Amino acid sequence: MNIDIKYDFDRRRRIGLIEAIWGEDKSIAQLKNVAQQVLTQNEVVFITRINKEKSKPLIEIYPDAKFYNDANCLIIGESPYKLNTQKKVAIISGGTSDLNVALEAKLALNVHGVDSKTFIDVGVAGIHRLFSVLNEINKYDVLVVCAGMEGALPTVVGGICPQPIIAVPISVGYGVSKNGIAALNSMLSSCSPGITVMNIDNGYGAAMAALRILKSFSS
């Protein structure tokens, strides 16, 4: 069955963000179809949640396509539209198990022309690691904080850093923390006021929340 995929080309005009293409549940034929639509309009193709095998047919068609294994993302082309800002985003993660979500957020920001830096393995189990980079983190304007297990890191960061904080629960951990439910509930119950919480593993959504904040700085 042929499904006509309708890419949201008007999204940039409405809200200043491009549409990401969810790759996990789309067939290769569907991904080829939507990629062609997007490139015909001189827009960048940004596919999230795509594995290496599914990306190969697209790379064969588009030699400039780049697959980011650690982020499970594929990018074809480059966006001619960038956010005009000097503001920067720090992406903070409790451990390397959070890396794919953190890098998904970083790539989504990069596509929109926003600089970011990742601070990996600074979780609360070795909190001295967070304190050792705190002065550097405080140079950034928005903080995306990823954590699995009990998801305590955003609360800690929120208690010591004044910037807007976007928390992302990660689906890693033993027993009851499995699949990120414990981290999500912990972040929603945070005693640090004003934390924004994304859905589980939603690095792309965190990047879009950061972009909305950055756009308000520059307006």
N, C-alpha and C positions, 0 to 999 in steps of 0.2 A: 504493500500500500504506500503510495506517495503522499507525504504530508507536506503541505506548503508552510514552511517556517517563515514567520513574519518578524523580522528583526526591527527593534524599536529605534529607527533612525532619528526620531524626533526627541529622544530623551535628552540629548546634549542641549538642545535649544531650551527644553522645559526646565531642566534642573542642573545642567552643566556636567553630567556624568554619562559615560558611554555604557551600553549594555554589555555585560559579560555573558558569554555563551556557556551554559552548563553542559559539560561534555560527558559526564558519567552515564546518563540515561539516553543519550542520543546515539543513533547508528552512525556509521562512517558516512553513509550516503547523506544523511541529514546534515552532518557537520560539513561535508563538502559543499552542499547546497547553500548553507548559511554563510560560509566563508566566502564563497563567490559573490553573494549578494553584498556583503560588507565591503569587500575589496573593490567592487565595481563603483562604490560610492566614495572611494578614497579614504576609507576609515580603517582603523587598526582592528585586527581580529584578536580578541582576548578570550581564550577558552580555559575554563577552570575544570578541575576534577576530571582530567583526561589522563589515561595511562600511556605508557610508551608504545604499546602495540597499536592502540587506536590512533596515535599521532603519526605513525609511519606513513600511511597513505597520503596524509596532508603534506608532510614534508617532501614526499616525492613530487607532488604537484607544485608546491611553493618552496623552492630551495632556500629562500630567506627565512622560512619558518624556524622558530627556535623552541625546542621542548625543554622545559625546566623540570628535571626529574624529581628534585627534592620538594618542589612546590606542586607537582602534578598539574602544570599549566602549559599551554602552548600559545605563543604570540606570533602573528604573521603581520609584517609591516610595522609602521610606526604612525602614531597619531599626529596629524598636523596641528592639533589643538592642544595646548598645554595650559595648565593653570598658572597664571602670572603671580607668583608669590615667592618670597624668600623664607617663608615659614617651613619648618621641618618637623618630621614625625619620628619618634623613637618607638621601635617595636621590641618589647621586652618579653622574654619567655622564661618560664621556670626551668625547662630542660630541653635537650635535643629532641625528645619525643614530640615536642610542640613545633618543630622546625617547619614542617610542611605547611601548617596553617600560618605561621609567622611569615614565611616566604610568599605565600599566596597574597597576603596583605601587602608586602613590600612590592611585589610585581604590579599589583593593582594601582598602587600609588605612583609607581614609576611610569606606567602607561599614561597617567595624567600629568606627568612632569613634576611630581613632588619628590623631593629628596627625603630619604629615610635611612635610618641605621638600626641594625638589629643588635640587641644585647641578649645573648643566649646563655643558658645555664646560670641564671641569677635567682633561683628559686629560694623559698623560705627554709628549706632543709639545710642550706648553707648560707644564711642571710648575710654573712660578711661579704659574700660575692656581690650582692646588691649594693651594699654600702660602698664597696670599692669603686663602683662606677657611677655613684649617685651624682657627683658633680658634673659628669659628662651628660648624664640623662637630663639634668636640669637645664641644659642648653637647648633642649627641644621644646616645641610649642604644643604638641599633642602627643599623648602616650597611649599606645595600644599594648595591652598587657595580656599575654596568653598564659594559661596555666591549667594543668590537669589535676589529678588526685583530688584534694579537698579544695583546690582553687583559691588558696589564701593570698596569693601574690598581689592581685589587684587591690585588695583591702590594705595590705601593707604599703604599697606604693601610694595609694590614695590618702594614707595617713601622714605621709611625709612630703608629697609633691603637690604643688598647687595647680598644675596644668589640667586641662580636660583629659579624663581617663576613659578609655574604651576597653572594657574587659571581654575576653574571649575564652569561654570554657573549652577545654580540650578533652577529647574522648579517650584518655589514657588513665590507667590506675587499676589497682587491685580491687577485687570484691565489689562492695557497694558503690565504689567510685567509677566502676566500669561504664563506658560509653558517655562519660561526661555529665551525668545527671547530678552527682554530688557537687561537682565544681559549679555547675549552673545554679543550683539552689544556693550554694554558698555565696556566689557573687550577687545574686538577687537579694540575699539577706545581709549584705555587707554593712558594717557599721561605719565605714568611711562614706560620708555624704557626697552625693552628686556623681557617682560612678554610672556610666552607661554600660549596659550588658547586652552583648550579642547572643545569638543562638550558638549552639555547640559547633565548634570547628569552623565558624563563619569568618574566616580571615578576610574574604572579599567584602563582606558587609561591614566589618570594622574599618577597612580602608575607605569605604564610601562614607561612613560616619565621620571619619577624620577629614575627608575632603569637604564635607558640608561645613564643618567647623572652620577649616582654613578659608573657605570661600567667604564666610562671614567676617573673618579678619580683614580680608582685602576689599570688602564692599564699602 
